[in-house]
């Protein structure tokens, strides 16, 4: 009977031991997670940032985030400078329409042109009826009346001389006729000058870039009524404060859409303390007059660095540029670097070692893991 007591005790305790283990799940560490938390069984596989700053990211999550990496190679690349620029008109492919005198603007034969409308060189865009005061009108009418009186006297004098052809020299008759013709021409010019509208013509073939006038609007002398451009021939003006940089630029582009630019040259006089630079866009139809742009210009100087896609660069909590290194199968580390733009798609990175694998796609999502 003494031997049966321990055996019976073990038999009675066995269901209790099985029941205590039934709701537990041992993770990779071998420790059981609480059964009351339904997500705790996967806690070891969740993406998370570790206390040392590393990020744990399971392979399955890496595939869902479409992470891509590459091993950059250090090489010599062109040193670049970032410039602020804006779109300006090409003086050989643009024009402004301005009246020479103040007056009331009216539409031309085809109506007032609209924004973006194509116009031809010499086309009548509008007409301006000169603004004349009451005093000027009275003075003008008095001048016409004076010239009319002179013309009437000249007509009578010519008629009298023609009756005396036998005693008057032919030369005197011709002089009187010429005087009458001159007076008539002056009177005609005076009558037309006060009411003849000024025609506003298009100076080039192009499209209307700006217009803010309506029928009947009173415009001032030299006021810009229309601006006309050739949208395929716009220029970009930028400024640089170091004159030496202007002589080192060899190419440039717009990083936002990788539009290549042709460097035309620089001014030889400072404008607001800076040297103006001029570029021509190879695809100017996507630009608009006055548009502000960021420009990356390549110089003839070089530096040693690792070219990387611009998407590989993110900012850390201290607002420093960093790249994410793939240091192990499921672990990533942020590495601070120095960055310089290379072109619209790439940047030059310094501060990395050879053979380090850098995340170049999905970096923003990886940087958000906490």
JOWOZI-V844155 format. One record per residue. N is the residue number from 1. PHI is phi in whole degrees, 0 to 359 (* if undefined). NEAR is the number of other ideal C-beta (glycine too) atoms within 10 Angstrom. D_FIRST is the distance of its C-alpha to the first C-alpha in whole Angstrom. Layout:
((N | PHI | NEAR | D_FIRST) (N | PHI | NEAR | D_FIRST))
//
This chain:
((1 | * | 4 | 0) (2 | 293 | 5 | 4) (3 | 284 | 6 | 5) (4 | 283 | 8 | 5) (5 | 295 | 8 | 7) (6 | 298 | 9 | 10) (7 | 295 | 9 | 10) (8 | 298 | 9 | 11) (9 | 295 | 10 | 13) (10 | 294 | 9 | 15) (11 | 296 | 9 | 16) (12 | 289 | 9 | 17) (13 | 277 | 10 | 19) (14 | 301 | 10 | 21) (15 | 300 | 9 | 23) (16 | 292 | 8 | 24) (17 | 294 | 10 | 25) (18 | 294 | 9 | 27) (19 | 295 | 9 | 29) (20 | 291 | 9 | 30) (21 | 267 | 9 | 32) (22 | 290 | 8 | 33) (23 | 259 | 10 | 37) (24 | 255 | 12 | 37) (25 | 220 | 11 | 40) (26 | 273 | 11 | 40) (27 | 278 | 14 | 44) (28 | 295 | 7 | 45) (29 | 280 | 8 | 44) (30 | 89 | 6 | 41) (31 | 264 | 9 | 40) (32 | 281 | 14 | 39) (33 | 266 | 17 | 42) (34 | 298 | 10 | 42) (35 | 284 | 12 | 41) (36 | 285 | 7 | 43) (37 | 258 | 9 | 46) (38 | 295 | 7 | 47) (39 | 268 | 8 | 50) (40 | 290 | 14 | 47) (41 | 293 | 16 | 46) (42 | 253 | 12 | 49) (43 | 301 | 11 | 50) (44 | 290 | 14 | 50) (45 | 252 | 15 | 53) (46 | 280 | 12 | 55) (47 | 297 | 20 | 59) (48 | 200 | 13 | 59) (49 | 263 | 15 | 61) (50 | 277 | 10 | 59) (51 | 302 | 5 | 60) (52 | 276 | 6 | 62) (53 | 97 | 10 | 64) (54 | 290 | 17 | 63) (55 | 244 | 19 | 62) (56 | 268 | 17 | 59) (57 | 220 | 25 | 60) (58 | 299 | 15 | 58) (59 | 301 | 11 | 60) (60 | 298 | 11 | 60) (61 | 293 | 17 | 61) (62 | 300 | 20 | 64) (63 | 291 | 9 | 65) (64 | 294 | 13 | 65) (65 | 279 | 18 | 67) (66 | 56 | 9 | 69) (67 | 291 | 20 | 69) (68 | 228 | 15 | 72) (69 | 230 | 18 | 72) (70 | 208 | 14 | 75) (71 | 254 | 12 | 76) (72 | 287 | 21 | 79) (73 | 244 | 9 | 82) (74 | 282 | 15 | 84) (75 | 202 | 11 | 88) (76 | 277 | 9 | 91) (77 | 227 | 19 | 92) (78 | 288 | 17 | 95) (79 | 286 | 18 | 95) (80 | 241 | 23 | 95) (81 | 228 | 20 | 96) (82 | 263 | 12 | 95) (83 | 233 | 20 | 98) (84 | 259 | 11 | 99) (85 | 223 | 23 | 102) (86 | 212 | 15 | 103) (87 | 279 | 18 | 105) (88 | 232 | 17 | 109) (89 | 279 | 20 | 112) (90 | 279 | 15 | 113) (91 | 299 | 8 | 117) (92 | 268 | 10 | 118) (93 | 221 | 18 | 116) (94 | 204 | 21 | 116) (95 | 195 | 22 | 119) (96 | 239 | 14 | 119) (97 | 252 | 21 | 122) (98 | 223 | 14 | 124) (99 | 285 | 22 | 127) (100 | 279 | 11 | 130) (101 | 219 | 14 | 131) (102 | 288 | 15 | 129) (103 | 173 | 19 | 129) (104 | 262 | 15 | 128) (105 | 272 | 23 | 125) (106 | 229 | 14 | 126) (107 | 291 | 16 | 124) (108 | 278 | 17 | 126) (109 | 300 | 7 | 127) (110 | 258 | 11 | 123) (111 | 84 | 11 | 121) (112 | 287 | 19 | 119) (113 | 291 | 22 | 117) (114 | 258 | 9 | 113) (115 | 300 | 11 | 110) (116 | 83 | 10 | 110) (117 | 284 | 15 | 113) (118 | 282 | 12 | 115) (119 | 228 | 22 | 118) (120 | 251 | 10 | 121) (121 | 300 | 12 | 123) (122 | 86 | 10 | 126) (123 | 289 | 16 | 125) (124 | 283 | 15 | 126) (125 | 268 | 24 | 123) (126 | 193 | 25 | 125) (127 | 219 | 19 | 128) (128 | 240 | 23 | 129) (129 | 276 | 15 | 132) (130 | 302 | 18 | 133) (131 | 274 | 14 | 133) (132 | 238 | 16 | 136) (133 | 284 | 8 | 137) (134 | 298 | 7 | 140) (135 | 296 | 8 | 143) (136 | 296 | 12 | 142) (137 | 297 | 11 | 143) (138 | 295 | 10 | 146) (139 | 298 | 12 | 147) (140 | 295 | 16 | 146) (141 | 296 | 13 | 148) (142 | 294 | 10 | 151) (143 | 296 | 14 | 151) (144 | 296 | 16 | 151) (145 | 297 | 11 | 154) (146 | 296 | 12 | 156) (147 | 291 | 18 | 156) (148 | 296 | 14 | 157) (149 | 297 | 11 | 160) (150 | 296 | 16 | 161) (151 | 293 | 18 | 160) (152 | 297 | 12 | 162) (153 | 296 | 13 | 165) (154 | 294 | 19 | 164) (155 | 297 | 14 | 165) (156 | 295 | 12 | 168) (157 | 295 | 17 | 169) (158 | 294 | 19 | 168) (159 | 296 | 11 | 170) (160 | 294 | 11 | 173) (161 | 294 | 19 | 173) (162 | 292 | 12 | 173) (163 | 283 | 9 | 176) (164 | 250 | 11 | 178) (165 | 298 | 10 | 177) (166 | 282 | 5 | 181) (167 | 244 | 7 | 181) (168 | 252 | 14 | 178) (169 | 293 | 11 | 176) (170 | 299 | 9 | 173) (171 | 298 | 8 | 171) (172 | 294 | 13 | 171) (173 | 294 | 16 | 170) (174 | 295 | 12 | 167) (175 | 297 | 14 | 166) (176 | 295 | 20 | 166) (177 | 295 | 15 | 164) (178 | 294 | 12 | 161) (179 | 296 | 16 | 161) (180 | 296 | 20 | 161) (181 | 296 | 13 | 158) (182 | 295 | 13 | 156) (183 | 297 | 19 | 156) (184 | 296 | 15 | 155) (185 | 294 | 10 | 152) (186 | 295 | 15 | 151) (187 | 296 | 18 | 151) (188 | 297 | 12 | 149) (189 | 294 | 11 | 146) (190 | 296 | 16 | 147) (191 | 292 | 14 | 146) (192 | 281 | 9 | 143) (193 | 295 | 11 | 141) (194 | 281 | 14 | 140) (195 | 239 | 10 | 138) (196 | 289 | 12 | 137) (197 | 285 | 16 | 134) (198 | 273 | 15 | 132) (199 | 274 | 12 | 130) (200 | 261 | 22 | 126) (201 | 253 | 17 | 126) (202 | 285 | 21 | 123) (203 | 280 | 15 | 123) (204 | 216 | 15 | 121) (205 | 276 | 15 | 119) (206 | 177 | 23 | 115) (207 | 234 | 16 | 113) (208 | 287 | 20 | 113) (209 | 269 | 21 | 111) (210 | 210 | 14 | 112) (211 | 196 | 20 | 114) (212 | 220 | 9 | 114) (213 | 244 | 19 | 117) (214 | 226 | 9 | 118) (215 | 301 | 11 | 122) (216 | 87 | 9 | 124) (217 | 291 | 15 | 122) (218 | 272 | 13 | 124) (219 | 245 | 20 | 124) (220 | 266 | 11 | 125) (221 | 298 | 13 | 127) (222 | 69 | 11 | 125) (223 | 290 | 15 | 122) (224 | 284 | 14 | 119) (225 | 267 | 20 | 119) (226 | 225 | 23 | 117) (227 | 241 | 17 | 115) (228 | 239 | 27 | 115) (229 | 225 | 23 | 113) (230 | 263 | 18 | 112) (231 | 298 | 17 | 109) (232 | 272 | 12 | 108) (233 | 228 | 16 | 110) (234 | 269 | 23 | 108) (235 | 244 | 23 | 108) (236 | 236 | 25 | 105) (237 | 252 | 17 | 106) (238 | 232 | 26 | 104) (239 | 226 | 19 | 105) (240 | 225 | 19 | 104) (241 | 266 | 11 | 105) (242 | 252 | 11 | 105) (243 | 301 | 13 | 108) (244 | 292 | 9 | 107) (245 | 295 | 18 | 104) (246 | 301 | 23 | 106) (247 | 274 | 12 | 108) (248 | 254 | 16 | 105) (249 | 289 | 23 | 103) (250 | 241 | 11 | 103) (251 | 199 | 17 | 101) (252 | 200 | 25 | 99) (253 | 201 | 23 | 97) (254 | 260 | 22 | 96) (255 | 298 | 19 | 92) (256 | 298 | 10 | 91) (257 | 224 | 10 | 92) (258 | 57 | 12 | 93) (259 | 290 | 19 | 97) (260 | 286 | 15 | 99) (261 | 238 | 25 | 102) (262 | 258 | 13 | 105) (263 | 282 | 17 | 106) (264 | 271 | 12 | 110) (265 | 162 | 12 | 111) (266 | 232 | 17 | 111) (267 | 284 | 15 | 114) (268 | 254 | 9 | 116) (269 | 225 | 6 | 116) (270 | 292 | 12 | 113) (271 | 234 | 10 | 112) (272 | 55 | 7 | 110) (273 | 80 | 7 | 110) (274 | 231 | 15 | 108) (275 | 267 | 20 | 109) (276 | 284 | 19 | 109) (277 | 243 | 23 | 108) (278 | 235 | 18 | 108) (279 | 232 | 25 | 106) (280 | 243 | 15 | 107) (281 | 275 | 22 | 104) (282 | 290 | 10 | 103) (283 | 231 | 12 | 102) (284 | 282 | 21 | 104) (285 | 293 | 10 | 104) (286 | 272 | 12 | 100) (287 | 256 | 18 | 102) (288 | 232 | 12 | 104) (289 | 299 | 15 | 106) (290 | 86 | 11 | 105) (291 | 296 | 13 | 101) (292 | 273 | 8 | 99) (293 | 223 | 21 | 98) (294 | 261 | 14 | 96) (295 | 237 | 23 | 97) (296 | 248 | 21 | 95) (297 | 252 | 26 | 98) (298 | 268 | 21 | 98) (299 | 252 | 18 | 100) (300 | 277 | 11 | 101) (301 | 271 | 12 | 99) (302 | 236 | 12 | 95) (303 | 216 | 12 | 92) (304 | 261 | 10 | 89) (305 | 194 | 23 | 86) (306 | 247 | 23 | 83) (307 | 292 | 16 | 84) (308 | 221 | 22 | 82) (309 | 300 | 16 | 82) (310 | 299 | 15 | 83) (311 | 291 | 16 | 79) (312 | 282 | 25 | 77) (313 | 263 | 18 | 78) (314 | 227 | 18 | 77) (315 | 251 | 10 | 77) (316 | 270 | 13 | 74) (317 | 296 | 8 | 73) (318 | 270 | 7 | 76) (319 | 64 | 6 | 78) (320 | 263 | 13 | 79) (321 | 290 | 16 | 79) (322 | 224 | 21 | 76) (323 | 240 | 25 | 75) (324 | 258 | 24 | 71) (325 | 261 | 19 | 70) (326 | 271 | 20 | 67) (327 | 268 | 13 | 65) (328 | 208 | 10 | 62) (329 | 306 | 9 | 61) (330 | 232 | 17 | 60) (331 | 230 | 13 | 61) (332 | 228 | 26 | 65) (333 | 228 | 17 | 67) (334 | 277 | 21 | 70) (335 | 236 | 17 | 73) (336 | 296 | 11 | 76) (337 | 219 | 21 | 79) (338 | 257 | 12 | 83) (339 | 237 | 19 | 84) (340 | 221 | 16 | 88) (341 | 300 | 20 | 89) (342 | 250 | 22 | 90) (343 | 205 | 21 | 91) (344 | 289 | 16 | 90) (345 | 242 | 13 | 87) (346 | 235 | 17 | 86) (347 | 230 | 25 | 86) (348 | 257 | 24 | 86) (349 | 245 | 23 | 83) (350 | 237 | 13 | 83) (351 | 114 | 14 | 80) (352 | 258 | 19 | 78) (353 | 261 | 9 | 77) (354 | 296 | 9 | 77) (355 | 68 | 8 | 74) (356 | 273 | 16 | 73) (357 | 269 | 14 | 72) (358 | 248 | 23 | 73) (359 | 284 | 25 | 72) (360 | 242 | 19 | 76) (361 | 221 | 16 | 74) (362 | 82 | 18 | 72) (363 | 296 | 24 | 73) (364 | 298 | 10 | 73) (365 | 294 | 17 | 70) (366 | 298 | 21 | 68) (367 | 290 | 18 | 70) (368 | 271 | 11 | 68) (369 | 289 | 15 | 65) (370 | 237 | 7 | 63))
//
